[in-house]
Amino acid sequence: MIFIDLTPFRCPIPLVKVKLALKSMHAGETLHILLSDSGSRRDVPVYLKKQGHSIEVLCNDAAQLALMIIKVDVSQG
């Protein structure tokens, strides 16, 4: 499992970092991220769903959004 705290960053940096992390991972591996920026809290889950990754919301409160992502092999569309 990879953990990335993206709370210090504002959109679009968290989305870029998530894309880079997923690129280096194998299908089935998990990525745990923390987001605080409102734009990132909206855009990152939308991107992940469009890509077909499995997402579990661990925490969604005023301070942060915590997601557990299981990477799928997007090349096999």
C-alpha positions as CSV (number, residue, x, y, z in Angstrom):
1,M,0.0,0.0,0.0
2,I,1.1,3.5,-0.8
3,F,0.1,6.4,1.3
4,I,0.1,10.0,0.1
5,D,-0.9,13.0,2.2
6,L,-2.0,15.6,-0.3
7,T,-3.6,18.0,2.2
8,P,-0.9,20.7,1.8
9,F,-1.6,21.0,-1.9
10,R,-4.3,22.8,-4.0
11,C,-5.8,21.6,-7.3
12,P,-4.5,20.5,-9.7
13,I,-1.3,19.2,-7.9
14,P,-3.1,16.4,-6.0
15,L,-4.6,15.0,-9.2
16,V,-1.3,15.1,-10.9
17,K,0.4,13.3,-8.0
18,V,-2.4,10.7,-7.9
19,K,-2.0,10.0,-11.7
20,L,1.8,9.6,-11.2
21,A,1.4,7.3,-8.3
22,L,-1.1,5.1,-10.1
23,K,1.2,5.0,-13.2
24,S,3.9,3.4,-11.1
25,M,1.6,0.8,-9.4
26,H,0.5,-2.6,-10.6
27,A,-3.2,-3.7,-10.9
28,G,-4.6,-4.7,-7.5
29,E,-2.3,-2.5,-5.5
30,T,-3.8,0.0,-3.1
31,L,-3.3,3.7,-2.8
32,H,-4.4,5.7,0.3
33,I,-4.7,9.4,-0.2
34,L,-5.8,12.4,1.9
35,L,-7.3,15.5,0.3
36,S,-8.3,18.8,1.8
37,D,-8.6,21.2,-1.2
38,S,-12.3,21.6,-2.3
39,G,-11.4,21.3,-6.0
40,S,-9.3,18.2,-5.5
41,R,-12.0,16.6,-3.3
42,R,-14.3,17.0,-6.2
43,D,-12.0,16.3,-9.2
44,V,-9.9,13.4,-7.9
45,P,-12.8,11.0,-7.2
46,V,-14.4,11.9,-10.6
47,Y,-11.1,11.1,-12.4
48,L,-10.7,7.8,-10.5
49,K,-14.3,6.6,-11.3
50,K,-13.8,7.5,-15.0
51,Q,-10.7,5.4,-15.1
52,G,-12.6,2.5,-13.5
53,H,-10.5,2.2,-10.3
54,S,-12.2,0.9,-7.1
55,I,-12.7,3.6,-4.5
56,E,-13.6,3.4,-0.8
57,V,-14.3,6.6,1.1
58,L,-12.6,6.2,4.5
59,C,-13.4,9.6,5.9
60,N,-15.3,12.6,4.4
61,D,-15.6,15.5,6.9
62,A,-15.0,19.2,6.9
63,A,-11.2,18.8,7.3
64,Q,-10.4,16.1,4.8
65,L,-11.4,13.4,2.4
66,A,-9.6,10.1,2.8
67,L,-9.8,7.6,-0.1
68,M,-8.5,4.0,-0.5
69,I,-8.0,3.3,-4.2
70,I,-7.5,-0.2,-5.7
71,K,-5.8,0.1,-9.1
72,V,-7.4,-1.6,-12.0
73,D,-5.6,-2.4,-15.3
74,V,-6.9,0.5,-17.4
75,S,-5.1,-0.8,-20.5
76,Q,-7.6,-3.7,-20.8
77,G,-10.6,-1.4,-21.2
